[in-house]
Amino acid sequence: MLIRNATLLHGRDLDLLPSADVRISGRLIEKIGKGIAPRRGERVIDCEGLLMMPGLVNSHTHIGDSIGKDVGIDSGVEEKIHPVSGFKQRILKTSHPSHLKQFIRNSCVSMVKRGITTFIDFREGGLAGVDLLKSAAAGIPIRPVIMGRINYYQDMELVRKNSPLPRERRAELGALVAHCSGIGISGPNEFSDSVLGYFARQKTLRAIHSAETIEGNNASKRMTKRSETKRALLSRPDLLVHMTHASMEDLLLASRKGATIAVCPRANGALAEGIPNVELMMRSGCNVTIGTDNVMVNSPDMFREMDYIWKATMGMNRERLPPKSILKMATVNASQVLGGKIGVIQKNCFADCIFVEKHSIDLEPMHNPHAAIVHRVSENAIRAVMFEGEFAHGKI
Ligand SMILES: [Zn+2]
């Protein structure tokens, strides 16, 4: 397939090419240039008037709670989504799997329509939880990166005693790791140093919540005399989720260890827990990505997320931030975690793209494409979404 005359956001720096041709072969991008001649019998699509950008990567979701939208909107984060005692767990336990599955499926479809082609999901409920998400997402043109977890959490006593992961749980974790993309660890406060170290030794992707709340951070210091992030890093995470209340020291440490941060600004705001300071994270040398977190508390819409974090950051710091750096957080920055072929339009990467209508009433005249995407594009302006070289939504 040959895409012609598209305005393209190209490569890892999202460079604007006013008129580019892109050859797609199977699931991958084969060639990018100008004036590429079509092969005999090749499908040619003229994209005059369209801006072609990478499909969005939603770096942190819990779409398993899609059935609980806005339940308990007045309660705090612990009461709502604590991995053991939160009432989210009660809703999930008492709901019929077929209902859970239907709403998970709806969230996947909703994400596709909003240009999300990959999402990294924290999946509770062990193997059964992983299977539920797999079957809910089956056949939908989106890439779920499933971070599973075992149903095992330690209390303060076990954490203090540095208790290891029990033998039967090790076997359970091994089976889980073989079955999904990685481990999604609820947080360092629920595990001893020994267990976090055990997670670190698994040959798979690792993500862990850290410094989402001031209380969590204080609890870690009370219990272990170390910050939540210092302990989270014992699990050698590829992805540190939140870091809203991480100190400069924590951020510098995360940067040195090469962990990417996934911020969830609207979810943190909705839970009245603060706003992550992405400017500070970038200054510390951290690679930052964006997620929408629990569907229960926030919609899985990355365009809204970008708009919110861009302006909140500039408002908080009273300093301008290029919109391109926000757009990178929703696309190319995630490729570092996902093996380099996702979230970027360049040769040999997956052909996951969004085609935005440049002349839509919301966008015209488009004087700054990066800014327009970050704070003006909505579903209205999306003509089509491509996933692995095939149209997943809309048509051209
Ligand atoms: Zn989360």
Residues whose N, C-alpha, C, O or C-beta is under 5 A from the ligand:
A	BS01	ZN	D293
